[in-house]
């Protein structure tokens, strides 16, 4: 199983790559939607990227409680460790 910091590094890398954002802008307390400039279609891309990288299914409603990158990290870590 991946360590928490490995998961976070992997998330940061694929988010920076997929959404063309400088990795330095991706901080745990930054707003996910604003930082990545996500619209509704981008959320679909995000779901696909997560599924391809971590191998679990994700639904749009999973984003309801995710505001910051920290929330997103916690969600992914919780899903891959369960």
Buried (B, 14 or more C-beta within 10 A) or exposed (E): EEEEEEBBEBBBEBBBEBBEBEEEBBEEEBEBBEBBEBEEEBBEBBBEBBEEBBEEEBEEEBBEEBBBBBBBBBBBBEBBEE
